[in-house]
Amino acid sequence: MRRVTAVAGLAVTLLASACGTTVQVAHSSADPEGLGLGQTLTGSAVQPLQPQGVNPGSVVGGSNDGGQSTELATGSVAASRGGAPVSSAAPAASAGVRGVTASTITVGIPLPSDTSAVATSMGIQGAGTIAPQDMVAAVTRDVNKSGGVLGRKLVVYEHSYSAAQYISNQAQVDAAICTDFSQDHHVFAVMFDLVDAYVRQCTRTMGSPLFLVGGLSSFFPASDYTGSFLYGPTAITADRLAHLFVQSLMARDFTQKWNITAGGPGVNPTRLGLIHADNPDQNAYYADVAKELAKYGVKFTDTATYDSNVQAGLAATQSAVLRFRADGITHVFGASAFFLQDAESQKYYPRYAYLPGLGQLGVANSPSDQLNGALTVGWSPVSDVPANKDPGDTPGAKHCRAVMNAGGMSTDSRSDLKTMYEVCDAIYSFRAALTAGRVASVAGLRTGFEAMGSSFPTALTFNAVLGTAHHYGVDSVRDMAYNTACKCLEYTSRTNRS
């Protein structure tokens, strides 16, 4: 969930590296969606997967890799969190669909076990404190109280993983998640926020649709959303964001001459720098940004990239700050909160194209003097701005808060509330799509998702527009800027840029 991103998944939010490995699965005429049925994913411990349509039954109970099953359909939680023990009996398969029986639909959600400790060790300010497991439990109980999904109880199998291990060895955590969901605990769909190319290939290969939880820092090509196995109800595509972001920057004279010593308008020639992780998702997104800048006759002067892991990213920010300062880089794209901290130590004050999705959490972890003149765009008020700058409830916000309050959780913290909204949007959009599709199958999910149009009331974003070949919900953004008076981000317009 987003708490992982904010705390342990520094690579996505504070570091914003969107780290990941790449796994290629060939497409064929007999396998148009690239399912790779029966294949082994390269570079992982995953063995040949069960062909789609074969379901030996979901195992409910403990697993050998730290996973735990939560029979949220009955309102109880795993025994390790004080709930009643759950049955270890495997439900019978139904209609040959993995994770679906005559009475249940099971989804898999990877959840971290040690985010508070990681937050403390990394010195992160403003992170949430409520366990995402409790948020998932509250929403699932609400779904089942109101009839479940297509008359079946929604069951959530939680794969527990170490956030600290994710930081040190993301590939190993990804492989364990893939193995668990493909072999040990068959699930109909997977809901996850730390989604890289490997995870996307893995879930598609096993035949389980992947719902991107949040999507505030994960920007994939539009082509990734055209099949039946990736859905981002509150996500925006890389090409769309690049177009709108650059358009917004140029409309507000972002590239005006800048003084990198004083941190304000100056006479130095404009020179653009870029720093990002060297992986397919980031490379594709910033290639789109470069194309958009070229339309205005602007290009990057200097680019720094680094291997896709947190340690490499932290080291790269230090060297990039020194290099950019020496090269006279006046405007910086892709900078994380850690880059801004290092820049402050060097008394280097460029103008930032502030990372979309980094939001107020990034501001809370950045020196305020670094942010003078920073411009960005956003589409999620609870993440983008502080409470006193929030333009008002998004369509599904009120209901989500009520569900969390009914579950005994406070909604006072903006970081916790952001995670809550992401959980609500993922689970409720999944229910809405299957309900609209009328059949508990991959095809039924896709049919229903594409039929929703603008009817789904998101909690995280201003609005979602879904449809054929449009499996991502966000298509517009709102201009934002750093306000030195409140030391916060704020929207500079009450209308969306689209």
N, C-alpha and C positions, 0 to 999 in steps of 0.2 A: 504494500500500500504506500501512499505518499509519505508516511512517516519513515518508511525505509529510505525513500529517496532523499528526504530532508536530513536524515541522520546518518544512516549507514551507507546509503547509495550516493555518497558525495560525488561520485562520478557523474551522476545525472543532474543534480541540482546545484550544489555549491561548487563542485568542480565542473559540472556540466560537460562531461566528456562523452556521455552516451557510449560507454565502453562496450565492446562485444567482439566475439569471434565470428568468422564467416564460414558457413557450411553450404556448399552448393549441392542441390539435388536436381538431377536432370529431369526435364519435362519430356513427355512423349505423347504421341497421338492417343495411346491407350491410357495415359495418365495426365490429362490436360491441366490439372491443378497442381502438378508436381508433388503428388502425394508420396512418391518414393516408396510405395508399398513393399514391405519385405526387405528394405534396404537398411544398412547400418549407417548412421550419421558419422561422417569422417571426423576424426579427432576427438571422439568421445568414447565413453565406456558403454554406450548404448548398443544393445544387440538388435538383430532384426525384429521389427515391430509386428504386432498382430495386424493382419489385413483389416481394413475398414469393413465393418459388418460382422466381425467375429468378436463376441464378447463372452469370455469365460466367467464373467461375474466380478463385480467390484468387491474388494476385500475390505471389510469394515473392522478396524482395530489397529493395533500397533504395527509398525513396520521396522525394518532393520536399518533404516537410514534417518531416523528421527521424525518421520511423518506421524501424524495422528489424525484419526477420523473423528469428526464431530457430528453427531446425529442431531443437527440443529432442527431437523423436521419436528422433533418432539419437544423442542425448546430447551433441551439440556446441552451442556457443554462438556468438553473432554474432562475426564477424571482428574487430569493433571492441573486443571484450573478450578477444581472444587465441585465439578458436576458429577452426575451419576455415571457409572460405567456404561459403556455402550456394548451392544451385541457384537460378537465376533463372527456371527453367521453371515455367509455371503448371500446376498439376494440373488434370486434367479434372473437370468437374462431375459430381456423382453424385446421381441421383434428384431433381434440381431443388432441393436444399436448400443454401442459401448456406453456404459454409464447410465443406461436407462432400463428400468424394470417397469412392471405393471403399476407399481405404486410410488416409485421414486425417480428423481433425476439427480445425479451426482455431478457436482462441479469441483474442480481442484483449484486451490488458492495457496500459493507459497507465501508463508508469513515468517518474519524474522523473530528470533528469540532473545536478542540481546541489544536492542537499539538504544536503550537508556545508557548502558555502559559505553557504547560506542560514541554517543553524543558527548558524554563527559570526557572521554579520552581525546576527542577531537576538538574540544572547546567550542562546540557549536551552541550559539545562542538562539533562543526562540523555537526550539524543536518541541514537538508535542510530547505528552506524557501518558496518554491513554492508549492501551494496547489495541492494535487494529483487530485482534482476534475478537475482542468484545464488540467492536463495531459490526463486524461480519455477523456475529451471533444475533445482534439486535435486528439487523435488516432481514436476516433469514427467518427469524421468528415472525416478523411482520408479514413476510411473504406467505408463510405457511398458515398464519392465522386467517388470511384472506383467501384461502383456497389453494395455495401452492402454485405450481406451474402446470397448466393443462391437466388439472385434477390430480397431479402427483405432488408428493412432498419434495421440497428442495433439500438436498443433503449436501453439505460442504465438507470435503476432505481437505484438511489443512496439512500441507507439507511444511514442516518446521525446518528452518535453516539458520545458520549463524551469520549475522550481519557482518561481524568482524572477518569471518572467513570469506564472505563475498568480496570484501575490500581487498583481501590478500590474494584470493584465487577465485575470481569470478567464474572461470571456465569450469572448475570442479563443481561449484554450486549449481551451475546451469545443467551440467551433465547429470547430477544427482536428481534434480527436479525432473528432467526428461525421463530418466530411467524409472523413477517412481510412478509417474503418470502413465507411461507407456506400457510398463510391465507389471508393477506391483499393485497399483490402485487405478483401475481404469475409470476415467472420468469422461463425461460427455463434452465438457468445455473446460477451459483453463482461464482464470482471471489473474492478471499479474501486471505490475507497473514497470519492473526493471526488464524491459523486453528488448533484446538485441536480435541480430540476424540469426544466431544459433537457436534461440528460443522460438522464433517465428517458424523456422524450418522444422524444428522438432515437433511442435504441436500440429503443424500441417501434415507431417509425415505420419503421425499416429492417428490422424483423422479427427482431432478435437479442435473445434473453433477456439480461437484465442481472443479474449476481450481485454483490450488495453485499459488498465485502471488509471484514470487520470489523463495521461498523455501530455502533460504540460511541458515536458522536457524531451519527448520522444517524437522526432519529426521524420517520418518515413515517406518515400515516394508514393504518389497517388496510385501507381500501378500495384503496390503491395496490397491495396485495399480492394482490388477488383475481384478476387476469388471468394471462396466460401469459408476461409479460415483466419481472417483477421478483421476485427471490428474495433473501431475507436470512437465510441459515442461522444466523447468530449475531446477528441484529438483533431489536430490540423495537419495537413500534409506538408512535406518539406518545400515543394515548389510553390504552393499557395502562400505559405508563411514568408518565404523569401521575397516573393513579389510584393506582398502587402507591407512587409517590414521595410524594405528598401524604399518603396513608394512613400511611406510615412516619414522616413528619415530625410529624404531629399525634399519633400514638401516643407519641412521645417528647418531647412538650411543646416543640416547636420555637419556638412563638410566645410563650414566656414573656417578660416584660419584660426589656429589655436596655439596658446602659449603653454608648453608642457612643464614649465617651471612654476608659473602662477596658477595654472588650472583654470584659464578663462580665455576669452577672445584675444588673439595676438596677431603677429605678422609672419609667423613661421609658415613655410610652404606646407600645404596639406599632404600628408603621407599616411596611408592606411596600413595598419597591421592586423594580422589575423592569427589567432592561436586556437587549436582544436585537436582532438584525438584523431589519430590516423586509423580510421575504420570506415567501412563502406557507408554507413548511415551519415556520419559527420562529413565525409568527403563529398557525398552526393548533395547534402544540404548546402554546404558552403560553395560548391560549384554552382548551385542555383543562385546563391547570393551574388557571386561574382558575375554571373550573366546579367542579373538585374542591375548591378552597379554599372556594368559596361554600357547599358542603355543611356546612362547619364554621363558617359565619358570618364568614369572613375574606375580605378583598379587598385588592387592590393599591391603595396610596395614590398612588404615583407610578410612571410608566413612561417609560423612555428607549429610543428606537429609533434605528437608523442605517441608512444605505444598505449594501447587501450587497457591501462590499469591505473588505479588510483595513485600508487607510488610514483609511477612515471609522470603522471599528470602534475603532481605536486612539485617534483623536481623540475619539470619543464617550465612551470610558471616562473621560477626563480631566474633561470637562464634567459627566458624570453623577455622578462622585464629589463634585464641588463642590456640585452641586444636591442630591443625596441628603443630604449632611452638613448643608447649610443647612436642608433641610426636615425634619430629624429622623428620617430613615428608619432604623429599627432593625434590620430584617431584609431581606436582599437575595437575590433570585433572578436567575440568568442571568449572574452575574459571572464574567469570565474571569480568568486569572492576571494579566493586565495591569491589570485593574480593582483587584485586590488590591494590586498594586505601587503604583498611584496613590493608593489609599486609605491605604497606609502613609505615603506622603509627606505626606499631609494629617492624619495622626494620627486617622484616622476608622476605628473598629473595630465595624462592624455584625456581626450574626450571619448566617452564610451558609447558604443552602440550596445546598450545594456541587454544582456541575454533574455530573450522572451522566455517566460516560464520561471526565471530565477526569482522574480517577485520580491515581496517585502522580506522574506527570509534572507535573501541575499543582502538586502540593505542592512538588516540587523547584524550581519556578520562582515560588514565592509566599513572602512574608515569613511566618514561623511565627506571629508574634503576631496576624496577621490571621485565622488559622484556629481560634482558640479557640472552641469551641462549634459548629463546623461539622458539619452532618449531611448524609448523602447515602445513595444506594443503589448497588449494583453487581451485576454478573453475570459479570465476567471477572477472575479472581484475578491473572493476570499483569499486567493493567493497573491494577487497583484498589489493590493493596497491595504492599509490599516483600516480598522473598523470605522473610524471617523471620516474616511474618504470613500467608503463603500456607497455606490449609487443606489443600493436597495436590493431586496431579495430577488434571486433568480427563480425561475418557475417552480423548481422542485425543492427549494431550500427549506421552506417552512415544514413540509412533511418530513424531510430527512431529520431536521432538528427534533421534531416531536418524537420520532422513532428512537433517536439516541437518548433523549431525556427519559422516555419510557423504559429504556434499558439501564437507567441509573447513571448515565454519563453526563458530565457537564459539557456545554457547548460554548463556554466562555473563551477558550483558547482558539485563536485563528488557525494555528498549525493543526491542532486536533480537528477543528471544524473542516478544514480542507480535506483531510483524510476521510472524514465522515462523508462528505459530499461525494468523494470519488468512489467510496464503497457503495453508497446509495445508487449512484448512476450506473455503475457496472452491473450490479445485481438486478436492479429494477429494469434496466434496458434489456437485459437478457430475458427476464420474464415477459416483458412487453413484446419482444420479437417472437418468442415461441408462441405466445398467445395469438399474435396476429397471423403467424404461419400455420397454426392449428395442428401441427405435427411435430412430435419430439424427434427430429432428425436434423442432420446437417442442412439438408435442402429446405426443411421447414423453417429453420432458424433464419436462413438467408432470405427466403421469401417474406417472412414477417418483418425482418429488419428493413428490407427495402421498401416495405409498404408503410412504414411509420411516418415518412415525410418529416414534418415539423411538429408532430403531435407529442413527442416524448418530452416531458417536463424535466429538464436537467437541473441539478442542484449546483453543479460546479461552474457552468458557463451561462452566458446570456441566452443562448438558444442553440438547438441542434437541428440540422437539416440532413435527413438521411434518405437514401434512395438507391436506385439501380446504379452500380459502379460508383457509389458514393457511400462507402461504409465507414466514413469518418464524419463527425458531426459539425465541426467548426469550419466555417468558410469565410468568416469576417473577424476583424480585430478592432481594438480601440486604441487610439494614440495615448501614450503615457510619457511622463517626464519626471525627473527627480526634482523635488521641491526643497530648496535649501532651508526654508523657514521651518517646516515641520520635520525636516530630515527624513522624508518619506517619498514613496512613489505616489503619483496621483494621475487620474485620467484627465487629459486636457480637452476632451470632447465627450459629450453625452450621446454621440451617435457613432455607429460602427463604420469602419472603413472596409468596403467590400468591392 
